[in-house]
Amino acid sequence: MLLDGRVGVITGAGRGIGRELALALAREGAALVVNDAGVAVDGGPSTERPAHEVAGEIARAGGRAVADTGSVTSWDDAHGMVERAATEFGRIDFVVNNAGILRDVIFHKMSEEDWDAVIAVHLKGAFNVTRAAAGWFRRQGSGVVLNMTSTSGLIGNVGQANYAAAKLGLVGLTRSVALDMKRFGVRANAIAPFAWTRITGTLEAGGATDAGHARVESLRRMRADQIVPLALYLVSDASRGVNGQVFAVRGSELILFSLPRPVLKSRQPGGWTPQSVADAIEREFRDRFVPLEVTADVFPYDPPE
């Protein structure tokens, strides 16, 4: 088994991609703290207990798992998850930051609460859990961080300023952890998953138009379990030389994303003026602008089976 004897924390593991990852990690021998606060898609209250359901399913299959219902937005709860892994299973080898909520709204109508709630779960939550594990990783000289980002941040989508900012922030966090913790044997990578889940299911409302309907039907064909092989690889020792990278899985398609780098440079002896900047933009730069696109523009074709 790829992860025999390893111990990890996976957040947002009660449903969708998180659930599939938790079950697969356990099948590969990992002992898990299965975290899910059991909230609604928008972060509101819910009576569900998905963390307990998944932990129970793992236990019935002969695996090792304990449920945790803490909030990743809480520094104390995040540290409690990691401490619990170390207490229950003796160590901590990896964290998978998968917890997320969605509050889509066009930007000029987005409230401060909509912004803060999404940033808190996706970005602050990933920081809290990773920071809680960092000391353990440093002391033992090893550790793996796997963050779930999104093409909403890497490319863009309408009505998702909060979600896009959080998810692109996760790319910056991934790269920073990879750089800062490399000397301690720690690796950090990110996946932008394409899959039909509780969160992407909210796009049903956008299916009223032909384009919206086509997008929903395309997403329906992409399953959460298709993310599993890449995630298992990145958490395991098989990916020992992979650090600070951003991947995507779209059906049977495996994708590596580039990261921002200069694409064009111009020099003005003696310095720039507003007019010379305007001239250079029109003469040299405009044809190299990155188009203002959404994810569906970059991936307009049906996902490969």
C-alpha positions as CSV (number, residue, x, y, z in Angstrom):
1,M,0.0,0.0,0.0
2,L,1.2,3.5,-0.9
3,L,0.6,5.0,2.5
4,D,1.1,2.1,4.9
5,G,2.0,3.5,8.3
6,R,1.3,7.1,7.3
7,V,-0.9,9.5,9.2
8,G,-2.8,12.5,7.9
9,V,-5.5,15.1,8.3
10,I,-8.0,15.7,5.5
11,T,-10.4,18.6,5.8
12,G,-13.8,18.9,4.1
13,A,-13.8,15.1,4.0
14,G,-17.4,14.4,4.5
15,R,-18.7,14.7,1.0
16,G,-17.6,14.9,-2.7
17,I,-13.9,15.0,-3.5
18,G,-12.9,15.0,0.2
19,R,-14.9,11.8,0.9
20,E,-13.4,10.0,-2.1
21,L,-9.9,11.1,-1.1
22,A,-10.4,10.0,2.5
23,L,-11.7,6.5,1.5
24,A,-8.8,6.1,-0.9
25,L,-6.2,7.3,1.5
26,A,-7.5,4.8,4.1
27,R,-7.5,2.0,1.6
28,E,-3.8,2.7,0.9
29,G,-3.0,2.3,4.5
30,A,-3.2,5.8,5.9
31,A,-4.6,6.5,9.4
32,L,-6.8,9.6,9.2
33,V,-8.4,12.5,11.1
34,V,-11.5,13.0,8.9
35,N,-12.5,16.6,9.4
36,D,-15.8,18.1,8.3
37,A,-17.7,20.8,10.2
38,G,-20.9,19.5,8.6
39,V,-22.0,22.9,7.3
40,A,-24.2,23.8,4.3
41,V,-22.7,24.7,1.0
42,D,-22.7,28.4,1.9
43,G,-21.1,27.7,5.3
44,G,-24.4,28.0,7.2
45,P,-25.6,25.6,9.8
46,S,-26.6,22.0,9.1
47,T,-27.7,18.9,11.1
48,E,-25.6,16.5,9.1
49,R,-22.6,14.6,10.6
50,P,-20.6,13.6,7.4
51,A,-17.2,13.3,9.2
52,H,-18.6,10.6,11.5
53,E,-20.2,8.8,8.5
54,V,-16.9,8.7,6.5
55,A,-14.8,7.7,9.6
56,G,-17.3,5.0,10.3
57,E,-17.2,3.7,6.7
58,I,-13.4,3.6,6.9
59,A,-13.5,1.7,10.2
60,R,-16.0,-0.8,8.9
61,A,-13.7,-1.5,6.0
62,G,-10.8,-2.3,8.4
63,G,-9.1,1.1,8.2
64,R,-8.2,3.6,10.9
65,A,-9.9,6.9,11.2
66,V,-11.4,9.3,13.7
67,A,-13.9,12.0,13.0
68,D,-13.4,15.7,13.7
69,T,-16.0,18.4,13.4
70,G,-13.9,21.4,14.1
71,S,-13.8,24.5,11.9
72,V,-10.7,25.1,9.8
73,T,-11.3,28.8,10.3
74,S,-10.3,28.4,14.0
75,W,-6.6,28.4,14.9
76,D,-7.4,26.3,17.9
77,D,-9.6,23.8,16.1
78,A,-6.9,23.4,13.4
79,H,-4.2,22.7,15.9
80,G,-6.6,20.3,17.6
81,M,-6.9,18.3,14.4
82,V,-3.2,17.9,14.1
83,E,-2.7,17.2,17.8
84,R,-5.4,14.6,17.6
85,A,-3.6,12.8,14.7
86,A,-0.4,12.8,16.6
87,T,-2.1,11.6,19.8
88,E,-4.3,8.9,18.2
89,F,-1.8,7.6,15.7
90,G,1.6,8.7,16.9
91,R,2.7,11.1,14.1
92,I,1.5,13.3,11.3
93,D,2.8,12.9,7.8
94,F,0.5,14.9,5.6
95,V,-2.4,17.4,5.4
96,V,-5.0,17.7,2.6
97,N,-6.7,21.1,2.6
98,N,-9.9,20.4,0.9
99,A,-12.6,22.2,3.0
100,G,-14.6,24.8,1.1
101,I,-17.8,26.8,0.9
102,L,-19.3,28.8,-1.9
103,R,-21.1,32.1,-1.9
104,D,-21.3,33.2,-5.5
105,V,-22.6,36.7,-6.3
106,I,-21.7,39.3,-8.9
107,F,-19.0,41.6,-7.5
108,H,-20.9,44.8,-7.1
109,K,-23.5,42.9,-4.9
110,M,-21.0,41.0,-2.9
111,S,-21.2,41.7,0.9
112,E,-18.3,41.9,3.3
113,E,-19.7,38.7,5.0
114,D,-19.7,36.9,1.6
115,W,-16.0,37.8,1.1
116,D,-14.8,37.1,4.6
117,A,-16.6,33.7,4.9
118,V,-15.1,32.3,1.8
119,I,-11.6,33.6,2.4
120,A,-11.8,32.3,5.9
121,V,-12.6,28.7,5.0
122,H,-10.4,28.3,1.9
123,L,-7.4,30.4,2.5
124,K,-7.2,31.0,6.2
125,G,-8.3,27.5,6.8
126,A,-5.5,26.0,4.7
127,F,-3.0,28.3,6.5
128,N,-4.3,27.2,10.0
129,V,-4.1,23.5,9.3
130,T,-0.8,23.7,7.5
131,R,0.7,25.9,10.2
132,A,-0.5,23.5,12.9
133,A,1.4,20.7,11.1
134,A,4.5,22.7,10.2
135,G,6.2,22.2,13.6
136,W,5.6,18.5,13.5
137,F,6.9,18.3,10.0
138,R,10.0,20.3,10.9
139,R,10.9,18.1,13.8
140,Q,10.5,14.9,12.0
141,G,12.2,16.1,8.8
142,S,9.4,15.2,6.5
143,G,5.8,16.1,5.6
144,V,3.4,16.7,2.7
145,V,0.9,19.5,2.1
146,L,-1.8,19.1,-0.6
147,N,-4.0,22.1,-1.3
148,M,-7.2,22.1,-3.5
149,T,-7.2,25.2,-5.7
150,S,-9.5,26.0,-8.6
151,T,-9.4,27.3,-12.2
152,S,-11.7,30.0,-10.9
153,G,-8.5,31.5,-9.4
154,L,-6.1,30.3,-12.1
155,I,-8.2,31.5,-15.0
156,G,-11.4,33.2,-13.8
157,N,-15.2,32.8,-13.6
158,V,-18.0,35.2,-13.3
159,G,-19.6,35.9,-9.9
160,Q,-16.8,34.3,-7.9
161,A,-14.4,37.1,-6.8
162,N,-14.3,35.7,-3.2
163,Y,-13.7,32.1,-4.3
164,A,-11.3,33.0,-7.0
165,A,-9.2,35.2,-4.7
166,A,-9.1,32.5,-2.1
167,K,-8.1,29.8,-4.6
168,L,-5.4,31.8,-6.3
169,G,-4.2,32.7,-2.8
170,L,-3.8,29.0,-2.2
171,V,-1.4,28.8,-5.1
172,G,0.7,31.5,-3.4
173,L,0.5,29.7,-0.1
174,T,1.5,26.4,-1.8
175,R,4.5,28.0,-3.4
176,S,5.5,29.7,-0.1
177,V,5.3,26.5,1.9
178,A,7.3,24.6,-0.7
179,L,10.0,27.3,-0.6
180,D,10.1,27.8,3.2
181,M,9.8,24.2,4.2
182,K,11.9,22.4,1.5
183,R,15.0,22.4,3.8
184,F,13.0,20.4,6.3
185,G,12.0,17.7,3.8
186,V,8.5,19.1,3.3
187,R,6.7,19.3,0.0
188,A,3.6,21.3,-1.0
189,N,1.6,20.9,-4.2
190,A,-1.9,21.9,-5.4
191,I,-4.7,20.3,-7.5
192,A,-7.4,22.2,-9.4
193,P,-10.1,19.5,-9.6
194,F,-12.8,19.2,-12.1
195,A,-15.7,17.1,-10.7
196,W,-19.4,17.2,-10.1
197,T,-19.9,17.7,-6.4
198,R,-22.2,19.5,-3.9
199,I,-20.4,22.8,-4.7
200,T,-20.4,22.5,-8.5
201,G,-24.0,21.3,-8.3
202,T,-24.9,24.9,-7.4
203,L,-24.2,25.7,-11.1
204,E,-27.5,24.1,-12.0
205,A,-29.1,27.5,-11.6
206,G,-26.8,28.7,-14.4
207,G,-28.0,26.0,-16.8
208,A,-30.9,28.1,-18.1
209,T,-29.0,29.3,-21.1
210,D,-27.6,26.9,-23.8
211,A,-24.1,27.7,-22.7
212,G,-24.9,27.2,-19.1
213,H,-26.6,23.9,-19.8
214,A,-23.7,22.7,-21.8
215,R,-21.3,23.6,-19.0
216,V,-23.4,21.8,-16.4
217,E,-23.6,18.7,-18.6
218,S,-19.9,18.7,-19.1
219,L,-19.2,18.9,-15.4
220,R,-21.7,16.1,-14.7
221,R,-19.4,13.7,-16.6
222,M,-16.4,14.4,-14.3
223,R,-16.4,12.3,-11.2
224,A,-14.8,13.0,-7.8
225,D,-13.0,9.7,-7.8
226,Q,-11.0,10.7,-10.9
227,I,-9.0,13.1,-8.7
228,V,-7.9,10.3,-6.4
229,P,-4.9,8.8,-8.4
230,L,-3.1,12.2,-8.6
231,A,-3.8,13.0,-5.0
232,L,-2.5,9.6,-3.8
233,Y,0.6,10.1,-5.9
234,L,1.3,13.6,-4.5
235,V,0.8,12.5,-0.9
236,S,3.0,9.4,-1.3
237,D,6.8,9.0,-1.5
238,A,6.5,8.3,-5.2
239,S,6.3,12.1,-5.7
240,R,9.4,12.9,-3.6
241,G,10.9,15.2,-6.3
242,V,7.6,17.1,-7.0
243,N,7.3,20.4,-5.1
244,G,5.5,23.7,-5.5
245,Q,3.5,22.5,-8.6
246,V,-0.1,23.1,-9.6
247,F,-2.0,20.3,-11.4
248,A,-5.5,19.7,-12.6
249,V,-7.5,16.6,-13.4
250,R,-10.3,16.9,-15.9
251,G,-11.9,13.5,-16.7
252,S,-9.1,11.3,-17.9
253,E,-6.9,14.4,-18.6
254,L,-3.9,15.3,-16.4
255,I,-2.8,18.9,-16.6
256,L,0.2,20.9,-15.3
257,F,-0.4,24.6,-15.0
258,S,2.2,27.3,-15.6
259,L,2.8,30.0,-13.1
260,P,3.1,33.8,-13.8
261,R,6.4,34.7,-15.4
262,P,7.4,37.7,-17.5
263,V,6.3,37.2,-21.1
264,L,7.6,40.5,-22.6
265,K,10.1,43.3,-21.6
266,S,10.7,46.7,-23.0
267,R,13.4,49.2,-22.1
268,Q,13.3,53.0,-22.4
269,P,16.7,54.7,-22.1
270,G,16.4,57.6,-19.8
271,G,13.2,56.4,-18.2
272,W,9.5,56.3,-19.0
273,T,6.9,58.9,-19.5
274,P,3.1,58.3,-19.6
275,Q,3.2,58.8,-23.4
276,S,6.1,56.5,-24.0
277,V,4.4,53.9,-21.8
278,A,1.3,54.3,-24.0
279,D,3.3,54.0,-27.2
280,A,5.1,50.8,-25.9
281,I,1.8,49.2,-24.8
282,E,0.3,49.8,-28.3
283,R,3.4,48.9,-30.2
284,E,4.8,45.9,-28.3
285,F,2.5,44.7,-25.5
286,R,-1.1,44.7,-26.6
287,D,-0.8,41.7,-28.8
288,R,0.6,39.7,-25.8
289,F,-2.2,40.6,-23.3
290,V,-3.7,37.6,-21.5
291,P,-7.3,37.4,-22.7
292,L,-10.1,38.0,-20.2
293,E,-11.5,34.5,-20.1
294,V,-13.4,32.1,-17.9
295,T,-12.6,28.5,-17.4
296,A,-15.0,27.4,-20.1
297,D,-13.1,29.5,-22.7
298,V,-9.8,27.7,-21.9
299,F,-11.5,24.2,-21.7
300,P,-14.3,24.5,-24.3
301,Y,-14.2,20.8,-25.2
302,D,-15.9,17.9,-23.5
303,P,-13.8,16.1,-20.9
304,P,-12.1,13.0,-22.2
305,E,-13.6,9.8,-20.8
